Amino acid sequence: MKKIKFKYNYLVFLYAYLRQTDLSLDRSRWGKWVELTDYYKDRIQPITVAESLQKNSVFKPSKIVGGISEKELNFWDKCSAFIVSAILGICYLTEEETQYCYQLLIRFDEFLHMDMEKYTIEMEKLRVDVAKFYAIYVLEFKLTPIDRNRAEVIECFLQSENITPVQMNDFIKGILL
């Protein structure tokens, strides 16, 4: 399996962006779909992130049938991934993971451009796939607890007024989109 190197800050940004996507999709169930599409009009578009992912990894997009490997990593696998990524600064995703993330972003972009009135089961499946990718199987254990905790309070659609969110601009410093 081919491994693609990324800068650590790019993986932190990707984690934050996918978390924002997950939270925004989740909260869009209580509003009108057009409100979410309006929210993203003055935010970083998912197609922009997808294109930067492709540019930073130089892969040719292809259709992956199914998804990523959903094998739970054990404690030692997570520790070694954390040490390699967050401490040693050797950050990578497999080509399969990179293409799958690209496809998630493209699907979200397609949803944002559809003329819909309400949240659908397909959107919920996308939200769950995004959450699994960033929080369970791929990205979360590659980040330091400080970066992960910062990304946990990322700005999102219909965010709580009881927290002070971290703005996406804090994550894109030094990253070429």
C-alpha positions in Angstrom: 0.0 0.0 0.0 1.5 3.3 -1.1 2.0 5.9 1.6 1.7 9.6 0.8 3.6 12.1 3.0 1.9 15.3 4.4 2.9 18.1 6.6 1.7 17.7 10.2 -0.1 21.0 10.0 -2.0 19.9 6.9 -3.3 16.8 8.8 -4.4 19.1 11.7 -6.2 21.3 9.2 -7.8 18.3 7.5 -9.0 17.0 10.9 -10.5 20.4 11.8 -12.2 20.8 8.4 -13.7 17.3 8.5 -14.9 17.9 12.1 -16.5 21.2 10.9 -18.2 19.2 8.1 -19.5 16.6 10.5 -20.8 19.1 13.0 -22.4 21.3 10.3 -24.1 18.4 8.7 -25.4 17.2 12.0 -26.8 20.6 12.9 -28.3 21.1 9.5 -31.0 18.6 10.4 -32.7 21.3 12.6 -32.6 24.0 9.9 -33.2 24.5 6.3 -30.7 23.0 3.8 -30.4 26.4 2.1 -29.1 27.8 5.4 -26.2 25.4 5.4 -25.4 26.1 1.8 -25.4 29.8 2.6 -23.1 29.2 5.6 -20.5 27.6 3.3 -20.7 30.3 0.6 -18.3 32.5 2.7 -16.3 29.5 4.1 -13.6 27.3 2.5 -15.4 25.1 0.0 -15.0 21.3 0.1 -13.9 21.3 -3.5 -11.0 23.6 -2.6 -9.9 21.2 0.2 -10.3 18.2 -2.2 -8.2 19.9 -4.8 -5.5 20.8 -2.2 -5.5 17.2 -1.0 -5.0 16.0 -4.6 -2.3 18.6 -5.2 -0.4 17.8 -2.0 -0.4 14.1 -2.6 -0.3 13.9 -6.4 -2.7 11.1 -7.0 -5.2 10.5 -9.7 -8.8 10.4 -8.4 -10.4 7.1 -8.9 -13.7 5.6 -7.7 -13.1 3.5 -4.6 -15.9 0.9 -4.1 -16.8 0.6 -0.4 -14.7 2.6 2.0 -11.6 2.6 4.1 -10.6 -0.3 6.2 -12.6 -0.1 9.3 -10.3 -2.3 11.4 -10.0 -0.9 14.9 -6.4 -0.2 15.7 -5.2 -1.5 19.0 -3.5 0.7 21.6 0.0 0.0 20.4 -0.8 0.8 16.8 -2.3 4.1 17.9 0.7 4.9 20.0 3.2 4.1 17.2 1.2 6.2 14.7 1.1 9.1 17.2 4.9 8.9 17.8 5.7 8.8 14.1 3.3 11.5 13.2 3.1 14.0 16.1 6.5 13.6 17.7 8.8 12.6 14.8 6.8 14.6 12.2 6.6 11.8 9.7 3.0 12.2 8.6 1.4 10.1 6.0 -1.9 8.7 4.8 -2.2 5.7 2.5 -3.2 6.3 -1.0 -6.6 4.5 -0.3 -7.2 6.9 2.7 -6.3 9.9 0.7 -8.6 9.0 -2.2 -11.4 8.1 0.2 -11.1 11.5 1.9 -11.1 13.2 -1.5 -14.3 11.4 -2.3 -15.9 12.4 1.0 -15.1 16.1 0.2 -16.4 15.8 -3.3 -19.7 14.2 -2.1 -20.1 17.0 0.4 -19.5 19.6 -2.3 -22.1 17.9 -4.6 -24.6 18.0 -1.8 -24.0 21.7 -1.2 -24.8 22.4 -4.8 -28.0 20.4 -5.0 -31.3 22.1 -4.8 -32.8 20.3 -1.8 -35.2 21.3 1.0 -34.2 19.0 3.8 -31.6 16.6 5.2 -31.6 13.2 3.6 -30.4 9.7 4.6 -27.6 10.0 2.1 -26.4 13.1 3.9 -26.5 11.3 7.2 -24.4 8.5 5.7 -21.9 11.0 4.5 -21.8 12.6 7.9 -21.1 9.2 9.6 -18.4 8.3 7.0 -16.7 11.7 7.6 -16.8 11.2 11.4 -15.4 7.6 11.1 -12.6 8.9 8.9 -11.4 11.7 11.0 -12.3 10.5 14.5 -12.1 6.7 14.6 -10.0 5.1 11.9 -7.5 7.6 10.3 -6.7 11.0 11.6 -7.4 11.4 15.3 -4.6 9.3 16.8 -2.0 11.0 14.6 -2.5 14.4 16.3 -1.3 15.7 19.6 -3.9 16.1 22.3 -3.5 19.9 22.2 -4.2 20.0 18.4 -7.1 17.6 18.7 -8.7 19.5 21.6 -8.4 22.8 19.6 -10.0 21.2 16.6 -12.8 19.8 18.8 -14.2 23.4 19.2 -14.0 24.4 15.5 -16.5 26.9 14.3 -19.5 25.2 12.6 -23.0 25.8 11.3 -25.5 26.6 14.2 -22.8 26.3 16.8 -23.5 26.7 20.4 -23.4 30.2 21.8 -22.0 28.9 25.1 -18.5 28.2 23.6 -15.9 30.3 21.9 -15.1 28.4 18.8 -11.7 28.2 17.1 -11.9 29.8 13.6 -10.8 27.8 10.6 -8.3 30.5 9.7 -6.3 29.4 12.8 -5.7 26.0 11.1 -4.9 27.2 7.6 -1.8 29.3 8.5 1.1 28.0 6.5 -1.0 25.7 4.4 -1.5 26.3 0.7 -5.0 25.6 -0.5 
